[in-house]
Amino acid sequence: MKAHHLFVFLAISFFTCKDSKKETIKVDEISLEEGFKILNTSCFSCHNPNPQNKTKVAPSPQEIKLAYLNKYTDFDNFLEHFVAFQENPLKANAIMPEAIDKYGIMPKLGYTKEQLTAVAGYIYTSNLETNDWFAVSYPKEREKYLKTNTENNPLEIGKNIALQTKSILGKNLLNAIKTKGTEGAVSFCSTRAIPLTDSMALVLNARIKRVSDKNRNPSNAANEQELKYIKEIQELLRDGNETKPQMIETENTITCYYPIITNDMCLQCHGKMGSTMAQQTYTKIKSIYAEDKAIGYSENELRGIWVVEMDK
């Protein structure tokens, strides 16, 4: 019998920070379900489980599990050290410092100890470290743990996909700003934003992109149909009306558009030079994107749109 079946009802003991006494937690089916969901919606966007993925922005889940198992073979220590790093992701606490040198430190994602315990429980009891996990086990785990309501409105499904992707990009961008400043965030966007979006597309089983009529990266230029929607939203905003998503349906696909509205954080790299955007930031932008068009925005303007395409 495989390890993840043997350990489904393991009793796990670990030291709490409060009183140094051991606390027992049962990793039952519900905990494993929560662990997989968190991995799927948050972790896999950076730690891509597909061994064929060529645009890595962080170590794979397989590499992480093997690194922990190499040092902590029993579950108690595996759990304790995994959770401790997630709660306080510093290089001094890292089991893979070379990965931090290569990819940078991960942001603190704000999950509770119970949620992180569920993640550790799933990682340890699954066969995630095997070469065929993504091809063989991942589809089965998605079917088992992600109970999708097929009656949901496609616009709502697409909205949730866009919001999850936005959340992951936002957390990583904030971490880049915090650790390297606004100019460092420009480098983050140029090298990691599209790979992260692609990873989220894989995790969420959709095709996702951000496009604009004033694009910075040539890969984010809007096509004719997308430009039509962008113009409609710009007119709505200009007249003080509420913006609305849009859905386009074909025989095989459903494509949804959602507006991206500027806020204070956006303006640090997309605002007006000398006002909301520093000269050194713009110099850095131009060194990477010589044909940049994505500046001059004010707050509450249309920066671009999310495009989410799903198969029927």
N, C-alpha and C positions, 0 to 999 in steps of 0.2 A: 504494500500500500504506500502511496506517495506521502511525502512529509506533510503537505498541506492538508491531507485528510486526517493524518494521525494527530495533528496538533489543534484541530478545530476547537476542542473544549479544554485546552491547556489552562492550568491555573498559573498566572504569572505573578511573581513577587518582585517588587523593586523598592528602593529606598526613596522615601519622600523627603522633601526639603524641610518640612515642618518639624518632625520629631524623630527622624532617623529610624523609624520603625518600618517594618516591611508591610506593604499593603498588597492584598491579593486582588487581582483583576482577572475575570474570566473572558477569554477571547472566544466568544460564541459567534454564531452566524451573523448576528447583527453588527458586532464589532468589525468583522471581516468585511462586511458590506460597506460600512462607513469608511473603513480604511481604503478599500478599492475606489470608492467614489471620490475621496479626497485626492488620491494619487491620479485618478483619471482626469479630474477637472482642474487641478492645480499643478501637481508635481510633473506630470508627463509633458506639460507644455515646454518646460526647460529640459527635463531629464527624459529625453525621447527614448521610448523602449524599442523602437524599430531599429534593428541592427543595420539596415540598409540606409538609414539616415546619414547624409553626408554634411549637414549643416549643424554641427553640434554647438550648443551654447552652454552645456553643462555635462558632467559625467552621466552615463546611462544608468538606469536603475540596476542593471546587472552588475556593473562595475561597483556601484555603491554597496550592494548586498554582499558581494564577494569580499570587499575591503573590510566590512564589519565582521563577517564570518571568519575571516582570516585572523582577526584579533579577539573576537568575542564569540566563541562557539556556543556557549550556553545562552538561553534566551534571556535570562535575568540581566546579564551584562549587556547583551545586544540591545535590549529595550532601554536600559538606563542611559547608555551612551548615545543612542540614536535620538532619544527624546531630549536629552540635555543639549545636544548640538542644535536641534531644531528650535528650541526655546531661546537659545543664545548663540546664533551662528557667527562665531568669531574664529579666526584662524587658529588661535590658541586651543580651541576646543575641537578642531577638525581632525578627522581620521585620514583625510586625503588632502593635506596641505598643498601638494603639487597641483591638484585640481583648482584650488583657489588661486594659485599663481597663474594658471593658464586661463581660467574663466572669470575670476573675480569672486568675491564673497556673495553668497545668496542673500536676498532680503529676508527679514523676519516676516513670516506670513500670518502670524497672529492666531494660529489654531490653539485650542486648549490642550492641556496635558492628556485628557481623555481621548481627544481626536488624534493626537500624535501617537498615543498608545495603540489606537486602532490601525493607524498606518504601519507602525512597526510590527504589529501582529500579522497584518496581511503580508508584508514583505518577508517576514521570517518563515511563515507557514506555507507560502506559495512556492512554486518552482520557477520563480521569476528570473533566477540566475541562469537558467538553461538557454541554449541557443535557439530553441524553437518556441519559447514562451510567447513571443509576440505573434507568430504565425498560427500557433495551435491553441494556446490557452487563452490569449487575450480576447479573441472573439467570443469564446464560451463564457468568460468572466463578464464581459459587457452584457451578454444576453441574460446571465444569471442575476447580476446585481443592478443593472440599469433598467428599471421597469418603466419604459417609455409609454406615455399616454398617446396613442396614435390619433386620438380625436382632438388633440390640441391644435389651436390655430397656428398655421405655419409662420405667420408674422410674429407670434409670441415665441415659438421655438427659435426662430432666427434671431429675435431680440436677445434671448437668453444666451445664445451662442456668441453674439457680438459683445454682450456685457461681460461674459466670462473672459473673452479674449482681451477686452479693454482692461479688465482688472489685472490680468497677468502682466500685460505691457506696462500698466501704470505702476504696479508694485516694483517692477524691475527698473523702470525709469526713475522713480523716486529714490531708489537705492543708489542709482548712478549719480543723481544730482547730489545726494547726501555725501557720498564718498569721494566724488571727483569734481563736483561743481557742474554748472550748466554746460561748460565746454566739454566735460567728460560725458555728459548726457548726449551731446551731439554725436560723439563717437559711438555710444551705445546704440543710438537709433540707426546709424549708418551700417553697423555690422550685425546687430542682433534683432532688430524689430521685425524684419521680414522672416528670418528663421523661426522666431518665437511664434509669429502668426501662423506659419506653416505647420509648426508642431501642434498648435491648438486646433488647426483644421483636421489634423490626423486624429487627435484625441476626441474631438466633437463630431467626427464623421460628417464634415461639410467642407466646402471650399470657401475660404475667407480671405478678404483683402480690404485694404483701405485705399481709396482713390480720391483725387482732387482735380479741380480745374486749374489750381495753382500748385502743382506738385513740386516736391523737393527732389525725391528720387524718381528717375525716369520710369521705374517699375510701378510707380503709384499714379501714373497718368490715367485719367478717366477716359472711357471710350464714349462713343456717340450716345448710346442709351443712358449711360451714367451721367453724362453732361446734361442731358435733358432733365433728369431728376434734380441734379444740383441747381439748375436754373430755376426750377419750380420752387425749391426750398428757399433759395435766395429771395425770390419774389414774396413768398409768404412772410419771411422775416422782415423784409423791408416794409411790408404793410402792417406789421404788428400782429400777424396771425400765428396760430399754433402750427408747428411743423408736424408732418405725418409720415410714417414709413410707407413704403410702396412694395407691392409684390407683383412679380411678372412670372407667369406660369406657361410652360411649354409642355409638350407631350411627356417628357422624361424628367424635367427639373422644375424646381421652384426657386426663384431668385428674389431676395428681399434686400431693400435699400433702407439704411438708417442714417440720419444726419449726425455729424460730429460737430458740436458747438464749442467754440473756444472758451477757455477759462484762464485764470491767472497763470497757471503752470504752463499752458500752451504758449502764452505770450513771451515767455523767457527765450524761446527759440523761433517764434513765429510772429512776434509783435513788431513794433515800430522802433527802428534803430535810434539809440540815444534817448529813448523814452522807456519802453517796457523791455527792450532788448539791448544788451551791452554791445559795444563795438567789437570787443574781443570774441564774443560769441559769434557774431556775424562773420568775422574774419575766419574763424574755424569752420563755419558752415560753407563759406565760399571755397575753402581749400579742399573740401570734399565734394561739393556740388557746385561746379562752376556756373551751371545754368539754373540755379535755384530760383523758384518763383514764389516760395511759400513764406513771404514776410508781409508786414504791413497790416496785420489783423488787429482788430480791437476785440474786447470781450463780447461774448454772445453773438459772434458771427459764425457763418458756416465755414469750417475749416476743410471739410471733405465729407465723405460718406463711408460707412461700412457696407460691404457687399457680401452677402451670405448666400451661397448657392447650395441647395440640397437636392438629392435625388428623390424621386417619388417612390 
